[in-house]
Amino acid sequence: MCSSSVSSARFARALTVATMYFILGSGLATAAPQIRVGALAHTGAGQAPTDAYCRANYAVPCYSPQEMRTAYGLNGLLSAGMDGTGQTIVIIDSFGSPTLAADLAAFDEAYGLPPPPSFTVLAPLGTLPFDPTNGDMIGWAFETTLDVQWAHAIAPGAAIVVLTSPVSETEGVQGLPEFLALEKYALDHHLGKIISQSWAATENTLFAAVAGPQGPEVIKEFSEFYARAARQNVTVLAGAGDTGSGNVETDRVTIYPFPTVGFPASSPFVTAVGGTSLYADTSGNYQAETVWNGCGAGGGGISQIFQEPGYQSRWLPQDLQAQLGRHRGLPDVSYNADPCTPILIYVGFSPFGAGSNGLYFAGGTSEGSPQWAGIIADLNQYAGRPLGFINPALYALGGLGRFSSFGRDITVGNNAFFIGIPGYSATPGWDLATGWGTPNLVELPYKVFELLEHE
């Protein structure tokens, strides 16, 4: 829980922020959407509240796009015009939001951001009418809103394409074939070189013993698709989950009594984004960062489906090899995700009745996947080419001790969230709680960026 020595009135509001993260979307599940939505911080449209105001009145920060750019070292790159121009970010979600375009405009107004060069919503599988009484649709609308607004915040010059499914991805196979069809559509129609996914199903719910033959078949088809995307120089990102080392069974209530991970983050051809708690001042100056664990926790662990990819077996030390047992480990990188170190999103469809439109606190690894997508868009422009599948270069440079040239190693915290389920600790170098760490691109564009040059 978020805690602070504030007045009783302010504490009540801060408590609302903490407790509401478990109301929307998937509750404690890692199934989509991977978002923790908090209290309404500011009613209606207009200028966003300052971070200082949020700290004083809600006992939590509300990091602005400008603060996040400062904390993660993006100002130099953006000031040099490397803002994702010429790039397109593709976002995959269920249902979408009925006010998505207008909400993006309101978000941009709140933070003084330019509109994207183009914004498109496509539904090649059809749509369902938005039902404001359907909690699942509301959760997905919040998710889609977060994905769009914060991908744009980090890459304001990039075009955005949202592909929506009329089927909700919940847990197990449910909704995954439709998402795969959307991703194939994106590749077949050359919609963009970056795909962001802020959803997951527990790997174990896709085993044949649970899902029948459709489970392994879905895994096989996704795996073939992600390999194809890598060959076509498409970067695919996915949130690693919001409940640490523990995840739910298909009923979305029972927790597997042993460490598990989510798919598609566990795919060896996907860059998995874990969660941290970012501590910065009200100007965005970086102070510290730990594994996210409280009001949820950053996902991470060892795949029970996928073998260890070559980029891990080659570049991770022997003690980690023994821990992995020749299986894929995740995450690969991380980003702020803690609902107690939140960002704000603008929601205009009044999800809880009249007057409930405005800026909401939000967290979850849904925050990390679209913002890393924005970073990749900026770097693609800087490189003059799509970086594509970044994991081999990422692990090579990390293994050579050069991750510090573009990131920060997170060494504090553990992602054990459910009692009795062991978690993983952050350590120097790569680990199963935060991967290699979080971005810090402060040296750009003043020197050659090694990730761009490594083959």
N, C-alpha and C positions, 0 to 999 in steps of 0.2 A: 504494500500500500504506500501511497505518497504520504509523507508526514512532514509537519512543520509546526513551529510554535506560533500559531496565528490565533486571532480572535475566534470565539465560538461560531459566529456567523460565517466567517471565512473558512473555518474548518469544515463546517457543514457543506459549503460549496466545494471545497477540495475533496471531501469524502465522496460527493456526487461524481466528481471527475474520476476517482479511482473505481468506484463500484460500477459505474455505467459501462465500463469496458467489457463487462461480462454479460451484457444484455443483448447487443446486436449481433447480427451475423451468426457465426457458428459457435458462439459461447466459448467454451474451453477447447473446442476441437481445432485440429490443424486443418481440417477441411476448409475449403474456401467459404467465405472470403477471409483472408489472413489479416484482419484489421481489428483494432481495438478502438472503438468510438467512445468518446467521452462527452462531457457536458457541453452545452451551448455556451461558448465564450463571448459571443457578440451577436445580438439579434439584428437581422436585416442586412442590407448591403451597406457599402461605405468603407471607409478606412479601417484597416484591421487594428485591434488593440496592440499596444506595444508589449514586448516581452516583459518589460519592467512592470507594466500593469498586471499582466497575468501572474507574475510571481507574487505581487503584493495582494492580489485579490483571490487567487486560486491556489496559491502555494506550489505552483508548478510553472515552468517556463512555457512560452509558446513561440518556438523558434520560427523566424520569418525566412523566406527564401534567401534574403541577403545574409542573414546570420548563418544559415547552413552552408552557403557558398564560402563564407569566410572561414568557418570551422574546418571545412574539408579542402581548403586551399584552391578554390576554383576562380577567385577573382582575377588573377592575372590572365588566365586563359580566356575568360569571358570578356575582359577589358580589351584583349587583343582581337576581338571579333570571332573567337572560336566558340560559338554558341549553338552549334548543331546545325547551322545553315547548310542546306542541301541534303540533310539526313531526314529519315522518317522513322518514327518509333511506332511499332504496332503493339497494341494492348488487347489482351484477350480476357473477356469477362462474361458472366451470365447476365442477361436482361438489360444491363446498362442503367441509365437514369433518365427520367423524362425531362430533366432540365439541364442536361450535361453541358451543352454549349453555352447557355446563359450563365450557368454557374462558373464556368471557366472565365467568362468575361467579368463576372463579379469578383472572382478571386484575383484576376489581373488588376482590376481597379483597386482592390483593397491593398495590394502590395506594389502598385506602380510598375507592373510588368507589361510589356507589349503583347499583343495577341500573337498566336502562332501564325506562320505563313499560310497554313491550311489546317483545317480540323474536319475530319470525316468520320462518321459513324456508319458502319455497314452491318447488315444482318442477312447474310446469304442463306441462312437456314430458316429465316422467318423470325417473327417477333410475337410476343404476347402483350396484351394491354397491361400497362402498369397498374397494379393494385396497391393503393396506399395503405391497405390494412394487412398486407402480406409481409410479415417480418422478414422472410427470406429475400423478397424483392428489395425491401428497404436496405437490408444488409449489403446486397450486391450493388445497389445504387451508391451507397457510401463508398464501397470498395472501388467502383469505377471512377467515382469522383476523385478519390485520393490518387489513383493511378494517373489520371489525366493531368490534374493540377500540378502534381509534384514532378512528373516527368518534364512538363513544360517549364516549371520553375528552374530546373537545372539546365535545360537546353531550350531557351526561349526561341531560338531560331529554327528549331526542328519542326517538321510537320508531324501531326499525330493522326493515326488511324486506329479507331476502336472497332473491334469485331465482337459482336454480341451473340450469345447463344440463347435460344428460347428454353433451354433445359438447365436447371440448377445443378452445378457440380456440388455434391454434398460430401459423400464419403464412399470409398470403394469405387466401382466402375461407373456409378451414376454420374452422367454429365461428361465423362472423359471422352467418349467417342465424338461427341459434338465439338468439344474443344479441339480435338485432333483435326476434325474436318475444317474448322476455322483456320488453324495454323497451316494446313495444307493449302487452303485457299489463299492465304497471305503469300506463301512461297510461289504458288502457281501463277499468281497475278503480280508478282514482283512489287508488293506493296511497300516493303522496307527491309533494311538490313539489321534491324534490332527488334526483338520480340521480348516483351515483358509479361511474366506470369506471376500473379500474386495469389496463387491457390495451390492446394495440395490434397492428396489423399494418402493416408497411412499406407506404407508399402505392404504391410501384412494383410490389409483388406483386399489386395489384388492377387493374393495367392490363390491357386486353383482350389485349395481346400475351402476357401471362404467364398470366392467369387465365381467358382466354376471355370470352365475353359475360357470364358470371356476375359478374365483377369489377365492371365499370361498373354493372351492375344493382344490386348490393349497395350501392355508393356512392350511387346514385340513391335507393334505398329508405331508407337511413339518413338521407340529406339531407332527404328529405320528412318523415321522422319527427322529426328535430331541429327543423325549422322549425315543425312542429305543436306540439312540446313548448314552444318559445319562445312561441307564441301562447297556450298554456295556462299561462303563468307558471311553468314548470318550469325550474329551474336544472340544467344537465347539465355535469358536470365529467369530465375525463379526464387521466390521467398522460401527460406528453409523451415518456416513454421514458427508458431507462437507459444508452444507449450514445452519448450526445452527438449529433454531427452525422452519425454513420454508423449504418447499419442493415443487417439481413441480408436475403438473398434467401429464396425459399421453402424452400430446403434447410436454413435456419437455421444455416448454417455460413459460406457465402460472403458477404462483405460487399460491398455496392454500392460501386464505387470513386469515388463522388462524394457530396456531401451529400444526405441524404434525411430525411424526417420520417415519423411514424407517424399512422395513422388509428385511432380517431376524433378524436384531439386536434386534427388539422388541420382538422376541420370548422369553418366560420365560425360555426356555431350552438352550439359547444361551448366552454367555458372550459378552456383547456389549462394544466396545472400543470407547470412545470419544476422542476428540482432545484438545491438549494444545499447548502453545508456551513455549518452553524450552529455558532458558537462562543459558548458561554455558560458561566458559572461553575456550581458545584454547587448553587446556589440558583436557577438558571435566568436569572440576570441577563444580558441580551444584551451581547455583547462585539464580535462582528464576524460577517460572513457573506460568502461568496464563491460563485462558480459551482461546483457539484459537479463534480469531475474527479479521479477516483482510485477504484479498485474499481468502475468504471463512470463515467458522466457524465450530467448532465442533458440531456435531449433538447431540441432547438430547431432551427429553420431555416425554410425556405420551401417551402410546398406546391407540388407539381407538378400538382395536380388542381384546386384551388379558387382562384378569382379573389379578389383583395383585397376584403374586405368594406368597406362604407361607413364603419364606425366606425374602420377603419385609414386609409383613404384621406383621410378628413376630418381626423384628429387627429394623424397622424404627420408629422414634418417631411420636407422634400423629399429630403434625403440618404437617409433610410430608404425613401422612395417609390422612389427609383432602385434601391436595393438589392433591394427586394421585386419589382420588375418587374411590378407589378400582380397579384401573387399573395398569398395569405394567409400571414402570418408568425406563428410561434408560438415560445414559449408566450405566454400572456396574463399569468400571474402565476407565482410559484414558492413553494417551501416546502423545508424541510430534507429531504434525501433521501440524504445521504452515508452509506454503511455504516460509515465511520470516525467519524461523529458520530451514532451510532445510537439507536434506541429499543428497547424490549423487547416481545415478544408472548408470550402464554402458549399453549403447544401441549400438549394432554393425551393425544393418542393414541399417544405413544411412537413417533415416526416412524422411529427408527433402532434399534428393539429395546427390550427391557425397560430401564426406568430412564432413557429419553431424553425423558421428558415434563418440561416446565418452561418457564422463560423464556428465549427465544432473542433474540439480537441481530438487528435487521432494519433495512433501508434500502430505497432505491429510490423512484421517483416514485409508487409505490403508497402510500407514506406520505403524500404531499401531497394526492392527490385526496380520500381520505376525511376528512382533517383540514380541508381547505377546505370539504367538505360539512358538517362539524360547525359551522364558522364561519358558513356561510350559514344553517344552522338557527337558530343563536343570533340572527343578524341579522334573519331573518324574524320571529322572535318580537318582537324589539326594534322592528321597523318596524310590526308589527301586520298585515302582509300579506306574501305571497311576493314576494321580489325578482325571481324569474324569471330571464330571460336578462340577465346583468349586464354583458356586454361593452360595449354602447353607452355605458352610464353610466361604466364603468371607463375607457374610452378618452377620453371627454369630459373627465372630471376629470383624468386624467393629462395630456391635451393642454393643459389650462388650468393645469397646474403644481400641482395639488392632491392628487396621490397621497399626499403626505407626511401628509395628514390621517388616513389609515388604513393606511399601509404604509411600507416602507423600500425605497429604490432600491438595488439591488445593482450595484456598479460595478467589481468586481474579478473576474477570471478569464475563462476561455475553455472552450468545451465540445468542442474537438477531442479525440477519444478514440482513433481509429484512425489509425495512421501513414499519411500521404499524403492524408487526407481533411480538407480545411479545416474549421475550426470557426468559431464566432462569439464575439466578446468582449462582456463586460458593459460598458456605457457609461452615462453619466448619462442618465436617462430610459428609455424603452422600448428593449429590444434583443432580439436573437434568441437570447440565452442564458438570460435570466431574465424576459423580459417587462417588466412595470412594476416587479416586485419581490415582496417578501414582506409578509405582514400585520403591522401594528402598530396595534392597536386601543386603545391605552392611553388615548386621550381619551374613550372611551366608558365609561359612559353619561352623561358630564358635559356633552356638547354635542350638537347635532344632527349626525348623521353624514351627510355630503354625498352619499355613494353612495345612501343610502336616499331622499334627497329629489330626486335628479336624475332627470329624465324623458328 
